[in-house]
Amino acid sequence: MEHRASIEVQRVSKRYTDDPEVAPALNDVSVNIAHNEFFTLLGPSGCGKTTLLRAIAGFEHVSSGDILIGGQRVNDLPPFKRRVNTVFQSYALFPHMSVAENIAFGLEMQGCEKSVIPGRVKEMLALVQMEHLARRKPSELSGGQQQRVALARALAPKPDVLLLDEPLSALDLKLRKEMQVELKRVQQEAGITFIFVTHDQEEALTLSDRIAVMSAGKILQIGSPNDIYERPQHPFVAHFIGDINLLPGSLKRGEQNESLFQPTGMPVQIPCNPSARLDPAKVQLAFRPERSKLVDPSQPHHLRGVIEAVLYVGTATLYQCRLSNDVKVMLREGNEGLNGARAVGETVAVHLPPHACLLMEA
């Protein structure tokens, strides 16, 4: 029985120097990526995501650990012997070749039978919806069209895994959003594993089946877009994925033996469901700007503050509020109808529904 293509990264580390004072580019990274999964490595510049991608491709030798592709250990295999292909930030299309010739080139270099190549090129042109542009040169194409040709060229040899190193970064915002939809469609129709590298949080949430958030050479959390956004397990993940507010404080027991969060310097107490591993004296409450609501300050049991800034962003209005404990928070309210926004200097209360609150270590 044929082994279904997958990636297994087992305790992989990568060091560029033996100096113990220099942190490794990858630090004991482990992850399994399933067949036909759209898996994203997400993090800021220098976090190790591209190094991990290059290690899977064979462009980087790992210092320790193992990489398996389809069940086969590939640590010592050169890139051309691994059933993977890569799409880089630069599409690197041959300017003197047509779209069809660019797609055919990789097949020719791999020794594909000449009788098979035209059919495979036609299949790839249909996949990326470029049949009508087969004879054009790259200089006659838009950025999005060039990206599609690079994608078709990489998929033509039928790799088990396609690696994508920020392939949309050179596109303008509108085209980038259009290509996100196209990229997901191509992945689903091609039926192979995509491993996608990006620093763009919205891009990762839009495209991915699962996301690995990386920082300082480590994977901090792996989960579905919903898990990563709604249930971040680390302060870095909470900050990096979308906008979030963090309130320092401590935990205490209420009269009904319920857990209560006490923000530092504020009299209010907020019901919560803490993890057993948290230190009650060193916790913080996290909540997303769109999960909270501004209410009348006369209502009890809410955070109180003053609006310091009002930002209109079309579909919503952002409010920056300074709470009575001098902590600043951001709130987001959808714009409905023609109702006016609240004013700078207005005293308000912040309502936090229980489902909006998440506790994590300080």
C-alpha positions in Angstrom: 0.0 0.0 0.0 1.4 3.4 -1.0 2.3 5.7 1.9 0.2 8.9 1.9 2.4 11.9 1.5 3.1 13.8 4.7 5.8 15.7 6.5 7.2 14.7 9.8 9.7 17.0 11.5 11.2 15.3 14.5 13.1 17.4 17.1 14.9 19.4 14.4 17.5 22.1 15.3 19.6 24.3 13.1 22.7 26.1 14.2 24.8 28.3 12.0 27.6 28.6 14.6 28.9 26.6 17.6 28.9 29.7 19.7 26.5 28.9 22.7 25.8 32.6 23.0 24.1 32.6 19.6 20.5 31.3 19.6 19.8 28.5 17.1 17.7 29.3 14.0 15.6 26.3 14.8 15.3 25.0 18.4 14.0 21.4 18.8 11.1 21.8 16.4 8.6 19.0 16.0 5.5 19.0 13.8 3.5 16.5 11.7 1.8 17.8 8.5 -1.0 15.7 7.0 -1.6 14.7 3.4 -3.6 17.3 1.4 -3.3 19.8 4.2 -2.8 23.6 3.8 -0.3 24.2 6.6 1.0 27.6 7.4 4.2 28.6 9.2 3.5 32.0 10.6 5.7 34.4 12.5 7.8 37.6 12.3 11.0 38.0 10.4 13.8 35.9 11.9 11.5 33.5 13.7 12.8 30.4 11.8 9.8 29.8 9.5 11.8 30.1 6.2 14.7 28.1 7.7 12.3 25.3 8.5 10.8 25.5 4.9 14.3 25.3 3.4 15.2 22.4 5.6 12.2 20.5 4.3 13.2 21.4 0.8 16.7 20.3 1.3 18.4 23.7 0.9 19.4 23.7 4.6 21.1 20.8 6.4 19.7 20.3 9.9 22.1 20.2 12.9 20.1 17.6 14.7 16.7 15.8 14.4 15.0 14.1 11.4 12.8 15.1 8.5 10.5 12.5 6.9 8.6 12.9 3.7 6.0 10.2 2.9 7.6 8.1 5.7 11.1 8.3 4.2 13.9 10.0 6.1 15.3 12.6 3.8 18.1 14.3 5.9 20.8 13.3 3.4 18.8 13.6 0.2 19.6 16.6 -2.1 16.6 18.8 -3.1 16.2 17.2 -6.5 15.7 13.8 -5.0 12.9 14.9 -2.6 9.3 14.8 -4.0 8.8 18.5 -3.1 8.8 21.7 -5.2 9.1 25.3 -4.1 7.5 28.6 -5.1 9.6 31.6 -4.0 8.9 35.2 -3.5 10.6 35.9 -6.8 8.7 33.9 -9.5 11.9 33.5 -11.6 10.1 32.9 -14.9 12.2 32.7 -18.0 11.5 36.0 -19.9 12.3 34.6 -23.4 9.8 31.7 -22.9 6.1 31.7 -23.3 3.8 30.7 -20.4 3.4 27.2 -21.8 7.2 26.9 -22.3 7.9 28.0 -18.8 5.6 25.3 -17.4 7.1 22.6 -19.8 10.7 23.5 -18.9 10.7 21.7 -15.5 9.1 18.6 -17.0 11.8 18.5 -19.7 14.6 18.9 -17.1 13.2 15.9 -15.2 13.3 13.8 -18.3 9.5 13.5 -18.7 8.5 11.8 -21.9 8.0 14.3 -24.7 4.6 12.8 -25.6 3.3 13.4 -22.1 4.5 17.1 -21.7 1.8 18.8 -23.8 -1.0 17.2 -22.0 0.5 18.0 -18.6 1.0 21.6 -19.6 -2.6 21.9 -20.8 -3.8 20.4 -17.5 -1.8 22.9 -15.5 -3.0 25.8 -17.6 -6.5 24.8 -16.9 -5.8 24.4 -13.2 -4.6 28.0 -12.9 -7.1 29.3 -15.5 -4.5 30.5 -17.9 -5.3 28.6 -21.1 -6.0 31.8 -23.1 -2.6 33.2 -22.2 -0.4 30.2 -23.0 1.6 32.0 -25.7 2.3 35.2 -23.9 5.7 36.1 -22.4 6.1 36.9 -18.7 6.5 40.6 -19.5 3.0 40.6 -21.0 1.5 39.3 -17.7 0.3 41.0 -14.5 1.9 40.1 -11.2 -1.0 37.8 -10.3 -0.8 36.0 -13.7 3.0 35.5 -13.2 2.3 34.1 -9.8 -0.1 31.6 -11.4 2.5 30.5 -14.0 5.1 29.9 -11.2 2.5 27.9 -9.3 1.6 25.8 -12.4 5.3 25.2 -13.2 5.9 24.0 -9.6 2.9 21.7 -9.7 3.5 20.2 -13.2 6.0 17.5 -12.0 3.3 16.3 -9.5 5.3 16.8 -6.3 4.0 15.2 -3.1 4.4 18.6 -1.3 4.5 22.2 -2.5 6.5 24.7 -0.4 5.5 28.3 -0.8 7.8 31.0 0.6 5.7 34.2 0.9 4.6 33.9 -2.8 2.1 36.7 -2.5 4.3 39.3 -0.9 5.1 41.2 -4.1 1.4 41.7 -5.0 -0.7 44.8 -4.2 -3.4 44.4 -1.5 -6.4 43.9 -3.8 -4.6 41.4 -6.0 -3.2 39.6 -3.0 -6.7 39.0 -1.6 -7.8 37.7 -5.0 -4.9 35.3 -5.2 -5.6 34.0 -1.7 -8.9 32.6 -3.0 -7.2 31.2 -6.1 -4.4 29.6 -4.1 -6.8 27.8 -1.8 -8.8 26.6 -4.8 -5.7 25.3 -6.6 -4.6 23.5 -3.5 -7.9 21.8 -3.1 -8.1 20.8 -6.8 -4.5 19.6 -6.9 -5.0 17.5 -3.8 -1.5 17.8 -2.4 0.1 19.2 0.7 0.9 22.9 0.7 3.3 24.3 3.3 3.0 28.1 3.2 5.3 30.7 4.9 4.0 34.1 5.7 4.2 36.9 8.3 0.7 38.1 7.4 -1.8 37.0 10.1 -4.9 37.6 7.9 -3.4 35.6 5.1 -2.7 32.7 7.4 -6.2 32.8 8.9 -7.8 32.9 5.5 -5.9 30.1 3.8 -4.9 27.6 6.4 -6.3 24.3 7.6 -3.8 24.6 10.5 -1.2 27.2 11.5 2.0 26.9 13.4 3.0 30.2 15.1 6.7 30.5 15.5 9.0 32.8 17.5 12.8 32.6 18.2 13.2 29.3 16.4 10.4 27.5 18.2 6.8 26.6 17.5 4.6 28.2 20.2 1.3 26.8 19.1 -0.3 24.7 16.4 -4.0 24.7 15.7 -6.8 25.6 13.3 -7.3 29.3 12.5 -10.2 29.3 15.0 -8.1 27.8 17.7 -5.2 30.2 17.2 -7.4 33.2 17.2 -9.9 32.3 19.8 -7.8 30.3 22.2 -4.1 31.5 22.1 -2.0 29.6 24.6 0.9 32.1 24.8 1.0 35.9 25.2 3.1 36.2 22.0 0.5 34.2 20.0 -2.3 36.4 21.4 -0.5 39.6 20.4 0.7 38.4 17.0 -2.7 37.1 15.7 -5.0 40.0 15.4 -5.5 42.7 18.0 -5.9 41.9 21.7 -6.1 43.7 25.1 -4.2 42.3 28.1 -5.1 43.3 31.7 -2.6 42.4 34.5 -4.2 41.1 37.6 -4.6 38.1 40.0 -7.1 35.3 40.7 -9.2 34.8 43.8 -12.1 32.6 45.0 -15.6 34.1 45.2 -18.4 33.5 47.7 -19.8 30.7 45.5 -16.4 29.1 45.2 -16.2 30.5 41.7 -12.9 31.8 40.2 -12.7 35.6 39.9 -10.2 37.8 38.0 -9.2 41.0 39.8 -7.6 43.6 37.5 -4.6 45.3 39.1 -5.7 48.6 40.6 -9.5 48.2 39.9 -12.3 47.2 42.2 -14.2 45.1 39.7 -14.1 41.3 39.7 -14.7 39.2 36.6 -15.9 35.6 36.6 -13.4 33.3 34.8 -12.4 29.7 34.2 -8.6 29.5 34.8 -6.3 26.7 33.8 -4.9 24.7 36.7 -1.3 25.5 35.6 -1.6 29.3 36.1 0.0 31.0 39.1 -3.0 33.0 40.7 -0.7 35.9 41.4 0.8 36.2 37.9 -2.0 36.1 35.4 -3.5 38.5 32.8 -6.9 38.7 31.2 -7.0 38.7 27.4 -9.9 39.9 25.2 -10.3 40.9 21.6 -11.4 44.5 20.8 -14.5 43.2 18.9 -15.6 40.9 21.8 -16.1 43.8 24.3 -18.8 46.4 24.4 -19.1 50.0 25.6 -22.0 50.5 28.0 -23.4 53.2 30.3 -20.9 53.9 33.2 -23.6 53.7 35.8 -23.9 49.9 35.3 -22.1 47.9 38.0 -19.4 45.2 37.6 -17.7 46.6 34.6 -14.3 48.1 33.8 -14.5 51.9 33.8 -12.6 54.4 31.8 -12.4 57.4 29.5 -12.3 57.5 25.7 -9.0 59.0 24.5 -9.3 58.4 20.8 -12.0 57.6 18.2 -10.9 56.0 14.8 -13.5 55.5 12.0 -12.5 52.6 9.8 -15.5 52.2 7.6 -17.3 49.1 8.8 -16.4 49.8 12.4 -15.2 52.4 14.9 -12.2 51.9 17.1 -12.1 53.4 20.6 -9.0 53.7 22.7 -9.9 53.9 26.3 -7.8 54.6 29.4 -9.2 52.5 32.3 -9.2 53.8 35.9 -6.1 51.7 36.6 -4.3 53.7 33.8 -4.2 50.7 31.4 -5.1 51.5 27.8 -7.4 49.1 25.9 -8.8 49.2 22.3 -12.4 48.4 21.5 -14.1 47.8 18.1 -17.8 48.4 17.5 -19.5 47.8 14.1 -21.0 50.8 12.4 -24.8 50.3 12.1 -27.0 52.8 10.4 -26.1 56.5 10.9 -25.8 56.5 14.6 -23.0 58.8 15.7 -19.8 57.7 17.4 -19.0 58.3 21.1 -16.9 61.3 21.8 -13.3 61.7 23.1 -13.4 62.5 26.8 -16.6 60.5 27.4 -16.7 58.3 30.5 -17.7 54.8 29.7 -17.8 51.3 31.1 -16.5 48.2 29.3 -18.6 45.1 29.3 -16.8 41.8 28.9 -19.0 38.7 28.3 -17.6 35.6 29.9 -17.0 33.9 26.6 -14.8 36.9 25.6 -12.3 36.4 28.4 -9.2 34.3 28.3 -6.7 33.9 31.0 -3.0 33.4 30.4 0.3 33.7 32.2 1.7 37.2 32.8 
